[in-house]
Amino acid sequence: MAERPEIAPQPVPDRLLDAALECFRRLGIQRARVEDIASAAGMARTAVYRFYPSKRAIAAAVVARVLLTDEARLADLARNRDRSPVARLKAVLLAEAELMRLLLADRCLAELLALVLLENSDVWEQHRRGLRGLYAGVLRDGQRAARWRNGNIEALAQTVEDLTRPLHDARLLLESGPREAALVDAVLEWLERRTR
């Protein structure tokens, strides 16, 4: 008889976050309790507190994980050396808008994001810093390729973020509709004029 391959157990924090998201979806964010999350994760309530001090900390960790996953996808686009720096920056900005739109379309994740933004802006700020780093990397590659003249990369990355705020601001994104491409094109045009 063939031996069954062993399946590695899921790391505890991931198992907890998966259980938390499932509980938030099933019970609602307000009604879900740490006890519910612990039960869904197959562990004692007290064990949950070794990883997260509160339900709010669990919610912040769920949002942080979603944002990090999205950031990894955007990093792949930013590092694609088969495309020009301009094409990479455009791809990152458009994908960022689409990922945010998908996040907002998921009612539970949108509520979690709103809760975290109100109570723990560090999660959002860390995400924004990561994205500014991606922008800076693409801008630096553009300078090396003589696409853009040398300048303060961090200031340019911050300006790109400021100009594209509707792509990562939930209210503005929902109001703007499918105008992301026009906004991104305008930002890239500004970047061309500013750095030539």
VORO-607541 format. One line per 3 residues: for each residue y, x negated, z negated of N, C-alpha, C. Coordinates in nm, 4 decimals. Atoms other than C-alpha are relative to their C-alpha. Last residue first. Layout:
Y:X:Z:Y:X:Z:Y:X:Z; ...
END
This chain:
-0.0046:0.0770:-0.1257:6.5705:-1.2917:1.9114:0.1162:-0.0944:0.0005; 0.0587:0.1335:0.0130:6.5036:-1.1811:1.5536:-0.0006:-0.0798:0.1285; -0.0428:0.0728:0.1197:6.7234:-0.8773:1.5100:-0.0474:-0.1457:-0.0002
-0.1429:0.0309:-0.0091:6.6866:-0.7404:1.8616:0.0455:-0.0908:-0.1139; -0.0220:0.0827:-0.1182:6.3057:-0.7633:1.8572:0.1468:-0.0428:0.0106; 0.0496:0.1329:0.0346:6.2849:-0.6309:1.5016:0.0220:-0.0967:0.1155
-0.0982:0.0615:0.0895:6.5030:-0.3342:1.5956:-0.0408:-0.1436:-0.0328; -0.1164:0.0305:-0.0833:6.2716:-0.2594:1.8898:0.1095:-0.0666:-0.0838; 0.0357:0.1196:-0.0773:5.9713:-0.2849:1.6586:0.1148:-0.0418:0.0919
0.0015:0.1147:0.0918:6.1362:-0.0430:1.4167:-0.0327:-0.1281:0.0756; -0.1391:0.0307:0.0337:6.2210:0.2013:1.6970:0.0080:-0.1206:-0.0941; -0.0627:0.0630:-0.1169:5.8636:0.1855:1.8292:0.1445:-0.0387:-0.0288
0.0528:0.1364:-0.0088:5.7297:0.2551:1.4799:0.0603:-0.0733:0.1191; -0.0586:0.0786:0.1086:5.9575:0.5575:1.4444:-0.0464:-0.1454:0.0073; -0.1410:0.0226:-0.0346:5.8594:0.6937:1.7848:0.0689:-0.0843:-0.1072
-0.0062:0.0978:-0.1090:5.4905:0.6444:1.7065:0.1442:-0.0306:0.0385; 0.0198:0.1357:0.0504:5.5219:0.8206:1.3708:0.0174:-0.1043:0.1099; -0.1049:0.0856:-0.0556:5.6738:1.1364:1.5152:-0.0159:-0.1453:-0.0411
0.0573:0.1078:-0.0824:5.3650:1.3534:1.4705:0.1043:-0.0904:0.0646; 0.0924:-0.0384:-0.1047:5.4997:1.5590:1.1802:-0.0430:-0.1195:0.0824; -0.0306:0.0638:-0.1277:5.8052:1.4353:0.9967:-0.0925:0.0428:0.1127
-0.1108:-0.0634:-0.0712:5.7935:1.6812:0.7072:0.0162:-0.0542:0.1417; 0.0361:-0.1394:-0.0259:5.4490:1.5814:0.5805:0.1084:0.0724:0.0788; 0.1075:-0.0011:-0.0993:5.5336:1.2145:0.6198:-0.0394:0.1427:0.0351
-0.0569:0.0254:-0.1324:5.8672:1.2601:0.4429:-0.1069:0.0048:0.1088; -0.0866:-0.1115:-0.0402:5.7085:1.4247:0.1409:0.0535:-0.0191:0.1408; 0.0752:-0.1236:-0.0240:5.4212:1.1776:0.1189:0.0880:0.1135:0.0495
-0.0562:-0.0919:0.0976:5.6300:0.8636:0.1594:-0.0585:0.1373:0.0310; 0.0727:0.0141:0.1260:5.4264:0.5990:0.3365:0.0631:0.0786:-0.1142; 0.1435:0.0157:-0.0249:5.5135:0.6549:0.7024:-0.0795:-0.0099:-0.1296
0.0645:-0.1289:-0.0279:5.8566:0.7987:0.6178:-0.1506:-0.0104:0.0257; 0.0265:-0.0799:0.1206:5.9414:0.4619:0.4545:-0.0615:0.1369:0.0308; 0.1162:-0.0868:-0.0260:5.9105:0.2800:0.7878:-0.0358:0.0861:-0.1208
-0.0216:-0.0783:-0.1215:6.2579:0.1273:0.7809:-0.1129:0.0981:0.0290; -0.1104:-0.0935:0.0212:6.2210:0.0170:0.4193:0.0208:0.0906:0.1215; 0.0440:-0.1052:0.0924:5.8788:-0.1359:0.4828:0.1090:0.1045:-0.0198
0.0963:-0.0823:-0.0748:6.0036:-0.3226:0.7889:-0.0500:0.1130:-0.0889; -0.0786:-0.0849:-0.0893:6.3019:-0.4388:0.5822:-0.0914:0.0894:0.0834; -0.0614:-0.1049:0.0819:6.0727:-0.5668:0.3069:0.0800:0.0960:0.0877
0.1094:-0.0903:0.0389:5.8664:-0.7569:0.5641:0.0546:0.1154:-0.0837; 0.0356:-0.0806:-0.1177:6.1864:-0.9030:0.7120:-0.1097:0.1005:-0.0336; -0.1098:-0.0947:-0.0210:6.3051:-1.0137:0.3672:-0.0290:0.0890:0.1213
0.0092:-0.1028:0.1044:5.9651:-1.1689:0.2942:0.1103:0.1048:0.0164; 0.1114:-0.0921:-0.0258:5.9634:-1.3490:0.6291:-0.0050:0.1124:-0.1031; 0.0613:-0.0282:0.1286:6.3054:-1.5079:0.5864:-0.1059:0.1093:0.0183
-0.0879:-0.0674:0.0942:6.3827:-1.6251:0.9365:-0.0762:0.0216:-0.1290; 0.0251:0.0245:0.1419:6.2349:-1.8090:1.2287:0.1041:0.0697:-0.0848; -0.0549:0.1260:0.0494:6.2755:-1.6512:1.5690:-0.0246:-0.0111:-0.1505
-0.1201:-0.0256:0.0776:6.0393:-1.3797:1.6818:0.0516:-0.1326:-0.0513; -0.0324:-0.1383:-0.0353:5.7746:-1.4022:1.9527:0.1303:0.0408:-0.0684; -0.1352:-0.0044:-0.0563:5.7711:-1.7809:1.9227:0.0356:0.1391:0.0510
0.0212:-0.0212:-0.1439:5.3944:-1.7665:1.8614:0.1329:0.0074:0.0747; 0.0754:0.1147:-0.0513:5.4525:-1.9191:1.5184:-0.0211:0.0093:0.1507; -0.0906:0.1149:-0.0031:5.7230:-1.6605:1.4518:-0.0711:-0.1227:0.0571
-0.0951:-0.0216:-0.1084:5.4913:-1.3791:1.5506:0.0999:-0.1131:0.0108; 0.0716:0.0322:-0.1243:5.2197:-1.5191:1.3250:0.0908:0.0168:0.1206; 0.0130:0.1465:-0.0017:5.4709:-1.5135:1.0380:-0.0734:-0.0453:0.1274
-0.1315:0.0531:-0.0377:5.5572:-1.1520:1.1204:-0.0033:-0.1528:0.0084; -0.0173:-0.0269:-0.1430:5.1873:-1.0611:1.1142:0.1341:-0.0561:0.0484; 0.0952:0.0816:-0.0758:5.1393:-1.2299:0.7777:0.0150:0.0181:0.1502
-0.0497:0.1381:-0.0012:5.4576:-1.0768:0.6373:-0.0934:-0.0908:0.0794; -0.1124:0.0068:-0.0940:5.3463:-0.7271:0.7369:0.0471:-0.1443:0.0140; 0.0568:-0.0135:-0.1353:5.0134:-0.7814:0.5616:0.1105:-0.0091:0.1047
0.0677:0.1261:-0.0305:5.1917:-0.9118:0.2512:-0.0636:0.0028:0.1385; -0.1078:0.0926:-0.0384:5.4210:-0.6082:0.2593:-0.0578:-0.1370:0.0331; -0.0385:-0.0315:-0.1376:5.1026:-0.4001:0.2604:0.1135:-0.0885:0.0483
0.1076:0.0425:-0.0903:4.9697:-0.5723:-0.0495:0.0350:0.0254:0.1453; -0.0071:0.1471:-0.0084:5.3048:-0.5333:-0.2249:-0.1078:-0.0535:0.0942; -0.1119:0.0321:-0.0883:5.2993:-0.1594:-0.1379:0.0159:-0.1514:0.0142
0.0384:-0.0335:-0.1373:4.9533:-0.1236:-0.2903:0.1111:-0.0382:0.0977; 0.0969:0.1028:-0.0399:5.0595:-0.3054:-0.6068:-0.0451:0.0231:0.1437; -0.0746:0.1225:-0.0279:5.3642:-0.0792:-0.6255:-0.0924:-0.1138:0.0423
-0.0683:-0.0148:-0.1287:5.1464:0.2307:-0.5926:0.0749:-0.1271:0.0366; 0.1049:-0.0110:-0.1022:4.9127:0.1252:-0.8738:0.0639:0.0066:0.1380; 0.0533:0.1343:-0.0254:5.2070:0.0093:-1.0866:-0.1069:0.0016:0.1088
-0.0497:0.0482:-0.1284:5.3677:0.3541:-1.0436:-0.0485:-0.1415:0.0306; 0.0436:0.1393:-0.0085:5.1484:0.4860:-1.3197:0.0429:-0.0578:0.1339; 0.0332:0.0614:0.1277:5.2562:0.8247:-1.4508:-0.0341:-0.1485:0.0058
-0.0856:-0.0433:0.1097:5.4363:1.0110:-1.1754:-0.0228:-0.0825:-0.1268; -0.1379:0.0395:-0.0311:5.2810:0.8170:-0.8891:0.0952:0.0378:-0.1122; -0.0123:0.1442:0.0220:4.9393:0.8501:-1.0533:0.1423:-0.0463:0.0291
0.0107:0.0269:0.1429:4.9675:1.2269:-1.0798:0.0229:-0.1477:-0.0291; -0.1230:-0.0505:0.0619:5.0897:1.2606:-0.7212:0.0004:-0.0293:-0.1501; -0.1084:0.0906:-0.0383:4.8063:1.0382:-0.5967:0.1314:0.0432:-0.0651
0.0168:0.1237:0.0765:4.5519:1.2404:-0.7930:0.1125:-0.0984:0.0300; -0.0393:-0.0293:0.1381:4.6886:1.5635:-0.6474:-0.0130:-0.1235:-0.0876; -0.1452:-0.0170:0.0002:4.6709:1.4198:-0.2941:0.0510:0.0301:-0.1412
-0.0610:0.1330:-0.0046:4.3189:1.2941:-0.3610:0.1522:0.0086:-0.0003; 0.0278:0.0685:0.1257:4.2088:1.6416:-0.4718:0.0657:-0.1378:-0.0021; -0.0784:-0.0579:0.1108:4.3798:1.8189:-0.1830:-0.0205:-0.0748:-0.1311
0.1030:-0.0216:0.1012:4.2423:1.5895:0.0859:0.0712:0.0456:-0.1276; 0.0765:-0.1162:-0.0447:4.4968:1.6305:0.3660:-0.1119:0.0342:-0.0980; -0.0725:-0.1201:0.0388:4.7315:1.3953:0.1777:-0.0733:0.1279:0.0412
-0.0008:-0.0069:0.1453:4.4810:1.1117:0.2016:0.0666:0.1290:-0.0462; 0.1351:-0.0402:0.0407:4.4280:1.1818:0.5695:-0.0095:0.0137:-0.1519; 0.0144:-0.1406:-0.0387:4.8065:1.1702:0.6317:-0.1383:0.0531:-0.0409
-0.0744:-0.0784:0.0985:4.8288:0.8458:0.4356:-0.0126:0.1488:0.0304; 0.0757:0.0044:0.1253:4.5525:0.6935:0.6488:0.0698:0.0816:-0.1086; 0.1182:-0.0862:-0.0146:4.7275:0.8104:0.9656:-0.0827:0.0028:-0.1283
-0.0445:-0.1395:-0.0007:5.0606:0.6631:0.8582:-0.1187:0.0942:0.0095; -0.0468:-0.0308:0.1356:4.8975:0.3322:0.7671:0.0448:0.1456:-0.0088; 0.1200:-0.0270:0.0797:4.7115:0.3309:1.0979:0.0372:0.0345:-0.1432
0.0531:-0.1307:-0.0407:5.0437:0.3649:1.2820:-0.1249:0.0372:-0.0795; -0.0926:-0.1055:0.0418:5.2020:0.0817:1.0836:-0.0514:0.1391:0.0370; 0.0014:-0.0120:0.1461:4.9014:-0.1480:1.1174:0.0876:0.1164:-0.0450
0.1283:-0.0591:0.0396:4.8614:-0.0843:1.4913:-0.0069:0.0213:-0.1510; -0.0028:-0.1418:-0.0380:5.2327:-0.1493:1.5523:-0.1284:0.0705:-0.0438; -0.0905:-0.0663:0.0931:5.2163:-0.4737:1.3566:0.0070:0.1497:0.0300
0.0634:-0.0064:0.1327:4.9078:-0.5804:1.5503:0.0884:0.0724:-0.1005; 0.1051:-0.1028:-0.0060:5.0593:-0.4935:1.8891:-0.0684:0.0159:-0.1350; -0.0670:-0.1294:-0.0140:5.3740:-0.6919:1.8053:-0.1033:0.1128:0.0001
-0.0571:-0.0411:0.1289:5.1703:-0.9854:1.6754:0.0697:0.1362:0.0065; -0.1282:0.0663:0.0268:4.9742:-0.9899:2.0020:0.0507:0.0432:-0.1381; -0.1183:-0.0776:-0.0373:4.6135:-0.8774:1.9964:0.1252:-0.0786:-0.0340
0.0137:-0.0336:-0.1419:4.2890:-1.0764:1.9986:0.1209:0.0775:0.0516; -0.0694:0.0999:-0.0819:4.3970:-1.2344:1.6687:-0.0159:0.0241:0.1507; 0.0663:-0.0007:-0.1305:4.2968:-0.9215:1.4764:0.0756:-0.0905:0.0973
0.0579:0.1328:-0.0267:4.4262:-1.0147:1.1307:-0.0688:-0.0103:0.1354; -0.1044:0.1028:0.0062:4.6641:-0.7197:1.0892:-0.0536:-0.1380:0.0400; -0.0898:-0.0163:-0.1149:4.4026:-0.4699:1.2072:0.1036:-0.1122:0.0039
0.0781:0.0314:-0.1202:4.1440:-0.5999:0.9600:0.0862:0.0113:0.1255; 0.0076:0.1463:-0.0079:4.4095:-0.5991:0.6876:-0.0814:-0.0425:0.1218; -0.1253:0.0462:-0.0595:4.4760:-0.2297:0.7598:0.0006:-0.1521:0.0150
0.0005:-0.0408:-0.1420:4.1122:-0.1462:0.6961:0.1250:-0.0499:0.0711; 0.0977:0.0868:-0.0679:4.1174:-0.3497:0.3732:-0.0076:0.0348:0.1488; -0.0626:0.1302:-0.0205:4.4371:-0.1729:0.2637:-0.0943:-0.0955:0.0743
-0.0905:-0.0148:-0.1143:4.2683:0.1636:0.3128:0.0661:-0.1334:0.0338; 0.0865:-0.0203:-0.1170:3.9853:0.0588:0.0819:0.0846:0.0118:0.1262; 0.0557:0.1314:-0.0350:4.2395:-0.0773:-0.1654:-0.0919:0.0087:0.1215
-0.1056:0.0788:-0.0644:4.4286:0.2547:-0.1584:-0.0508:-0.1383:0.0410; -0.0260:-0.0598:-0.1320:4.1120:0.4541:-0.2284:0.1034:-0.0834:0.0751; 0.1148:0.0320:-0.0865:4.0169:0.2154:-0.5107:0.0195:0.0566:0.1405
-0.0072:0.1425:-0.0359:4.3645:0.2344:-0.6641:-0.1138:-0.0383:0.0932; -0.1048:0.0140:-0.1019:4.3521:0.6157:-0.6524:0.0093:-0.1457:0.0461; 0.0486:-0.0687:-0.1208:4.0190:0.6252:-0.8371:0.1006:-0.0182:0.1125
0.0990:0.0878:-0.0623:4.1456:0.3616:-1.0846:-0.0586:0.0626:0.1269; -0.0728:0.1105:-0.0640:4.4567:0.5681:-1.1579:-0.0966:-0.0941:0.0711; -0.0675:-0.0555:-0.1184:4.2404:0.8747:-1.2220:0.0743:-0.1099:0.0745
0.1057:-0.0224:-0.1000:4.0191:0.6715:-1.4574:0.0623:0.0522:0.1286; 0.0346:0.1329:-0.0515:4.3266:0.5470:-1.6428:-0.1100:0.0101:0.1049; -0.1104:0.0419:-0.0874:4.4451:0.9070:-1.6741:-0.0266:-0.1384:0.0599
0.0200:-0.0683:-0.1278:4.1047:1.0068:-1.8114:0.1100:-0.0390:0.0986; -0.0343:-0.1425:-0.0038:4.1503:0.7478:-2.0832:-0.0325:0.0591:0.1374; -0.0396:-0.0542:0.1296:4.0738:0.3935:-2.2047:0.0278:0.1509:-0.0005
-0.1283:-0.0682:-0.0179:3.8722:0.2924:-1.8972:0.0394:0.0673:-0.1308; -0.0591:0.0318:-0.1301:3.5841:0.0454:-1.8824:0.1401:0.0567:0.0163; 0.0054:0.1458:-0.0149:3.4522:0.0319:-2.2391:0.0669:-0.0441:0.1298
-0.1196:0.0594:0.0595:3.5765:0.3897:-2.2769:-0.0036:-0.1526:-0.0003; -0.1093:-0.0119:-0.0970:3.3099:0.5088:-2.0345:0.1235:-0.0727:-0.0528; 0.0140:0.1110:-0.0952:3.0398:0.3775:-2.2687:0.1126:0.0017:0.1035
-0.0548:0.1216:0.0611:3.1639:0.6106:-2.5431:-0.0096:-0.1204:0.0928; -0.1463:-0.0062:-0.0030:3.1038:0.9097:-2.3172:0.0610:-0.1273:-0.0570; -0.0620:-0.0594:0.1173:2.7407:0.8086:-2.2726:0.1521:-0.0043:0.0126
-0.0236:0.0899:0.1121:2.6086:0.7390:-1.9262:0.0658:0.0750:-0.1155; 0.1248:0.0313:0.0680:2.4586:0.9123:-1.6262:0.0177:-0.0977:-0.1150; 0.0313:0.1410:-0.0263:2.7703:0.8975:-1.4081:-0.1301:-0.0428:-0.0682
0.0240:0.0142:-0.1441:2.7894:1.2786:-1.3960:-0.0372:-0.1431:0.0377; 0.1257:-0.0682:-0.0314:2.7498:1.2889:-1.7742:-0.0348:-0.0151:0.1483; 0.1089:0.0811:0.0556:3.0225:1.0298:-1.8255:-0.1349:0.0614:0.0358
0.0103:0.1193:-0.0857:3.2577:1.2162:-1.5922:-0.1159:-0.0867:-0.0460; 0.0546:-0.0447:-0.1283:3.1967:1.5457:-1.7716:-0.0243:-0.1193:0.0922; 0.1400:-0.0344:0.0239:3.2495:1.3797:-2.1115:-0.0681:0.0431:0.1301
0.0720:0.1281:-0.0019:3.5734:1.2230:-1.9830:-0.1493:0.0256:-0.0217; -0.0116:0.0766:0.1243:3.6896:1.5760:-1.9154:-0.0765:-0.1314:0.0156; 0.1031:0.1037:0.0140:3.7576:1.7575:-1.5884:0.0261:-0.0806:-0.1270
0.1164:-0.0484:0.0751:3.9754:2.0641:-1.6422:-0.1073:-0.1062:-0.0202; -0.0357:-0.0379:0.1370:4.3111:1.9114:-1.5438:-0.1219:0.0375:-0.0834; -0.0442:0.1180:0.0738:4.1807:1.7265:-1.2376:0.0293:0.0351:-0.1455
-0.1451:0.0105:-0.0006:3.9833:2.0192:-1.1040:0.0414:-0.1150:-0.0906; -0.0594:-0.0685:0.1146:3.6253:2.1056:-1.1910:0.1522:0.0093:0.0048; 0.0757:-0.1173:0.0436:3.4350:2.0250:-0.8717:0.0732:0.0809:-0.1068
0.0128:-0.0959:-0.1109:3.6791:1.7874:-0.6999:-0.0638:0.1307:-0.0487; -0.1346:-0.0477:-0.0317:3.7827:1.6105:-1.0205:-0.0054:0.1036:0.1112; -0.0421:-0.0942:0.1049:3.4186:1.5922:-1.1239:0.1390:0.0561:0.0265
0.0841:-0.1200:-0.0141:3.3127:1.4333:-0.7918:0.0404:0.1048:-0.1035; -0.0506:-0.0724:-0.1170:3.6062:1.1931:-0.8095:-0.0792:0.1286:0.0214; -0.1303:-0.0583:0.0316:3.5091:1.0957:-1.1629:0.0534:0.0809:0.1173
0.0231:-0.1176:0.0846:3.1430:1.0480:-1.0709:0.1321:0.0688:-0.0327; 0.0627:-0.1018:-0.0859:3.2378:0.8155:-0.7842:-0.0213:0.1291:-0.0787; -0.1059:-0.0521:-0.0871:3.4764:0.6313:-1.0174:-0.0545:0.1042:0.0967
-0.0927:-0.0829:0.0778:3.2083:0.5945:-1.2836:0.1067:0.0631:0.0887; 0.0734:-0.1218:0.0341:2.9473:0.4706:-1.0361:0.0897:0.0951:-0.0792; 0.0084:-0.0808:-0.1220:3.1994:0.2236:-0.8978:-0.0707:0.1317:-0.0273
-0.1311:-0.0593:-0.0322:3.2818:0.1021:-1.2502:-0.0023:0.0843:0.1272; -0.0445:-0.1075:0.0882:2.9094:0.0756:-1.3352:0.1394:0.0528:0.0350; -0.0757:0.0515:0.1147:2.7989:-0.1292:-1.0348:0.0610:0.1147:-0.0803
-0.1436:0.0031:-0.0301:2.5532:0.0670:-0.8179:0.0733:-0.0559:-0.1221; -0.0813:-0.1063:0.0602:2.1939:-0.0209:-0.8897:0.1475:-0.0199:0.0333; -0.0872:0.0518:0.1055:2.0232:-0.2468:-0.6383:0.0817:0.1139:-0.0588
-0.1381:-0.0312:-0.0339:1.7556:-0.0640:-0.4462:0.0852:-0.0472:-0.1169; -0.0857:-0.0381:0.1118:1.4146:-0.2215:-0.4795:0.1417:0.0249:0.0503; -0.1073:0.0949:0.0288:1.2037:-0.2173:-0.1679:0.0851:0.0520:-0.1154
-0.1294:-0.0612:-0.0276:0.8931:-0.0006:-0.2009:0.1101:-0.1010:-0.0310; -0.0904:-0.0125:0.1142:0.5811:-0.2060:-0.1862:0.1317:0.0612:0.0443; -0.1232:0.0781:-0.0108:0.3431:-0.1335:0.0960:0.0871:0.0238:-0.1230
-0.1164:-0.0842:0.0000:0.0000:0.0000:0.0000:0.1236:-0.0894:0.0000
END
